[in-house]
Amino acid sequence: MRFALVCSLAGAATAVTAGFGSAAQAQSMMDQMIFSKCSAAMNADFQKAAKTPPDGMVQKTCNCVVKKIDETHNIDLAKQICTQKATQGG
């Protein structure tokens, strides 16, 4: 499954950090942006395939993507790990 997370999200972290008073606020906003882009991309992919995602799959997978990006700072690795988990039902 393709997650169309915009690569500009990585660069957006700097812009978000500059607009907030604390790193925690910036990280929270960044996490929300990543989750939003991820869920929109997943829903678009399912719609394009004329399929309905299993209950909770989009939320669980996008939460995984947010967590893994926070941990690894690598969008491609986060997508790879979370796609694998989603397709294995984990």
Secondary structure, DSSP 4 states (H G I P E B T S, - for coil): ------THHHHHHHHHHHTSSSHHHHHHHHHHHHHHHHHHHHHHHHHHTT--PPTTHHHHHHHHHHHHHHHH--HHHHHHHHHHHHHTT-
